[in-house]
Amino acid sequence: MANGVWHTEYGIEINLTQPDLGVSGYPGLLEEIMTSVSERNPQLLECLAHKARRHRRRG
């Protein structure tokens, strides 16, 4: 499992190892990301490594 992910709708990095997810000001964020993929946007979270590779290709 990744330690960090990118929230594609908010444009923020989420650190899964921190109790507050490394961000503030997003009430309900934990519940949102813990929602089953079948019940939310399947593209909501993106692995940081994947995001970095995709960004380099666009470069």
GUTORGU-674377 format. One line per 3 residues: number of its first residue (from 0); for each residue x, y, z of C-alpha. Coordinates in Angstrom, 3 decimals, decimal comma, always signed. Last residue first. Layout:
NUM	X/Y/Z ~ ...
END
This chain:
58	+6,702/+17,536/-19,572 ~ +3,598/+15,404/-20,355 ~ +5,562/+12,201/-19,794
55	+7,050/+13,621/-16,586 ~ +3,547/+14,357/-15,201 ~ +2,375/+10,781/-15,828
52	+5,432/+9,392/-14,054 ~ +4,893/+11,721/-11,077 ~ +1,186/+10,844/-10,837
49	+1,994/+7,135/-10,904 ~ +4,512/+7,562/-8,076 ~ +2,004/+9,615/-6,091
46	-0,635/+6,868/-6,350 ~ -3,919/+8,376/-7,492 ~ -7,106/+8,801/-5,510
43	-10,457/+9,975/-6,882 ~ -10,167/+7,982/-10,132 ~ -12,719/+5,372/-9,007
40	-15,208/+8,179/-8,314 ~ -17,228/+6,905/-5,388 ~ -19,534/+4,015/-4,434
37	-17,763/+1,174/-6,281 ~ -14,471/+2,482/-4,919 ~ -15,760/+1,784/-1,412
34	-15,676/+4,836/+0,820 ~ -12,464/+5,088/+2,857 ~ -11,355/+8,163/+0,881
31	-14,527/+10,040/+1,739 ~ -14,605/+8,949/+5,379 ~ -11,047/+10,168/+5,856
28	-11,807/+13,459/+4,127 ~ -14,916/+14,210/+6,188 ~ -13,810/+17,737/+7,007
25	-11,083/+18,982/+4,667 ~ -9,452/+21,973/+6,335 ~ -6,285/+20,263/+7,413
22	-3,813/+18,058/+5,604 ~ -1,160/+15,489/+6,497 ~ -3,670/+12,616/+6,673
19	-4,686/+13,885/+10,131 ~ -3,514/+10,625/+11,752 ~ -0,407/+10,520/+9,533
16	+0,694/+7,388/+7,654 ~ -1,793/+7,855/+4,806 ~ -0,231/+11,117/+3,701
13	-2,711/+12,801/+1,374 ~ -1,377/+15,106/-1,331 ~ -3,868/+17,707/-2,482
10	-5,505/+18,654/-5,781 ~ -8,998/+18,605/-4,265 ~ -10,567/+16,481/-7,022
7	-7,551/+14,300/-7,840 ~ -6,629/+13,481/-4,253 ~ -3,004/+12,387/-4,675
4	-1,788/+9,450/-2,596 ~ +0,863/+8,865/+0,018 ~ +2,099/+5,903/+1,993
1	+1,225/+3,487/-0,810 ~ +0,000/+0,000/+0,000
END
